[in-house]
Amino acid sequence: MPEIIFNGPAGRLEGRYQPSKQKNAPIAIVLHPHPQFGGTMNNQIVYQLFYMFQKRGFTTLRFNFRSIGRSQGEFDHGAGELSDAASALDWVQSLHPDSKSCWVAGYSFGAWIGMQLLMRRPEIEGFMSIAPQPNIYDFSFLAPCPSSGLIINGDADKVAPEKDVNGLVEKLKTQKGILITHRVVPGANHFFNGQTETLMAECEDYLDRRLAGELTPEPAAKRIR
């Protein structure tokens, strides 16, 4: 898995990158938890998500937000980290101009950044938000949410309480033209201690079903003239 350094808006960014053998393979970007609370691209869940996409033939990138590892810059409370994610996607796309579609997966803080990236990049056709924190971060920008995706959390999460995640899910489920899939891992906390296998099984099942053409809205029935 090649270690790479690419230019970001606040200096160099460090990542791990695995190109697909197929020139037109979809791209997946995986975003890590909060930089000031130990989040890095080597977080176990981030690594597992990276490997999940890679195994399915995606061109895959995970990277350290500014100020983490060998990535330059200072923590920027989300605005700069969103710019980092956009630069990361630009970098991969510059190497893979034939790739037409993209997925973004984010965990905790990374889920918030990933959903903002989704709003800005129409080529992102699927997302995974693992343990998002609508009790801490404002998700009202998802108006409307442009793509179908998976939101998954633990019912014992004290950092992002289940009722707050349920509120976000219910709000998004009222939107037309997308399908939000919500999964809950019983007994899991914010870090999915002892539950990572269950979490990944749910993520893999969702991705496999999406790649098979499932879990998206039914096309509107054509009107008979």
N, C-alpha and C positions, 0 to 999 in steps of 0.2 A: 504494500500500500504506500504509494509515493507520498513523502512529506513535501509540502509545497509552501512557498511564500508568494503572496500576490499583493498588489498595491490596493490599499483601502483609502478611505477619505481622510484618515488621521495617521497615515503611515502604513507600514507593512503589516499584513495579517498572515498568521500561520494556520495551515490547514492540513488535512489528510484527504487525498483525492484518489478515486478509483474510476478510470474511464471504462465505459462499456466497450465491448468488441464491435458493437453495432453503431455505425455513424449517427443514425437518427434515433438512438435510444432516448427515452425520457430522462430528465435530470431530476435528482433528488438532493435537497439541501437539508441538513439536520442542525438544529440550533440548540445550544446548551443552556443550562439553568443560570441563575443570577451570578454575575461575575464577582460580586462582593460577598457571596455566601458559599464560596467553594466551587462554583460552576465552571467546568472546562469542557472542551471537546472530548476529553478522555473519560468523562462520566460514563458509568457502565450502561445506563439506558441509552444515552446518545450513541455509544459504540454499537450497541445491539441494533438500534434503528438503522444506523449506517450499513451494518452487515446485512440486515433484512432487505434493504433496497438493492444493495450490491448483488446479492444472491439471485435477485430477480431480473438482472440485466440492466439496471439503471446505471447511468453515469452519476456517481455519488460523491458529495463533498460534505465534510464537517470541518469546522474551523473554530478558532478561538476569537471571541469578540475582543475588541480593543482592550489593552492593558492586561490581558491574560496570556501566560506563557511567553512566546516570542512575538506576540502581536503588540504593536506599538499603540500609543495614545492613552487617554485617561477615560475612566468610566464616565458615561454621559447620560445616565438615567433613562435610557431607552431610545432617545432620538439618534444619537450617534451609532448605537448598536443596530438600529434599523438601516442606517446608511451602510454599515458594514455588511449586513445581509444582502442588500441590493448590489453592493460591489462584488460580493462573492458570486451571486447569480450572474452578473455581467461577465465575470472572469470565466466561469464555466461555459457560458453561452458563446464567448469569443472563440473558445477552443472547439465547440460543437455547434456550428451554425446550422446543421441539419436537424438538430433536436428541436421539436416543435412544442413539446409539452414539459411540464415541470410539476413536481410535488414538493411541499415543504412540511417538515415534521419538527415540532418544537416541544421542549419539556419545561414546564414551569415558566420562568421568565422567558425562555425561548419560545413558548407557545404564544405569548403576547406579541413578541416580535414577529413570529411567523404569520400570525393573523393580519398584522399590519402590512407585511410584505405582500400577502395575498391580495389586499385591496389595491395595491399599486401595480401589480403585474398580472395582466390578463392571461398570460400563458400558464399560470399556475392553475391546474385543473383538479388538484386534490390536496387535502391537508390532513395532518394528524396533530391534535392538540392534546398533549399528555399533561394532566394535572394543571390546567390553566387556573389563574387566580383572579376571577372577576371581583372578589372582595377587596383586592389591592389595586388592580389595574383596570383602567376604563376600557371596556370593549364596545362602547357605543358607536365607534367608527364603523362597525360591521352593519352598515345600513345602505344597501343590503349586502349580506355576505355573498360574494360572487361565485363560490364553488362549493360542491358537496365535500363532506369530510367527516372525520371521526373525532369525537371528543371523548376522552377516557380519563376516569379518576377513581380514587379509592374512597370507600364509604367511611373510612376512619381517618381521613385527611384532616388534620387540625390547621394546616397552613392555608389550604383552600377548601373551606367547609363545603360539604355536599350540597347544602341548600343553595349556596351561591352559584355553584356550577350548574345545578338544575335550572336556576333562573335564567342563566345564559343560554342553556340548551333550549328551553321552552321559547325564549324570545326568537332564537334563530329558526326554530321549527315552524314558526308562523310564516316564514318567508317563502314565496313561490319560486319555483325553478331550480331549487337545490334540495338535496336530501341530507339532513344531519343525522348521523348515526351516533348514538350515545351508549357507551358501555361503562359499567361500574365493576371494579374489582373488589369483591367482598373482603373486608378486614384489612385492606391496604391503606397505609399511610402515604404521606406526600412523597416519600422516598421509595415506596414499593418494597420495603425491606421484606425479604423472604417471599416476595410476590412477583419478582421480575419475570419469571417464566410465564406466569399467568398473563401478565401485561403484554408480553411479546407475542404470546399465542393469539390474543385478541387483535393486536395490531397486524399480525401476519394474515389472520383470517380476513380482516377487513381489506387489506391490500390485495390479496388473492381474489376476493370477490369483486372488487372494483376492476381489476385487470381482466376479469371474465365478463365485464359489462354489467354487473349487478350494482345495487345500492346507489343508483342515480334515479332522478325523477322519470316517471313514465312520460314518453313524448306525448304531447297533446294530440288527441284524436283528430284526424282530418275531417273537416266538415263535408258531409255528402251533399252535393249540389243536386 
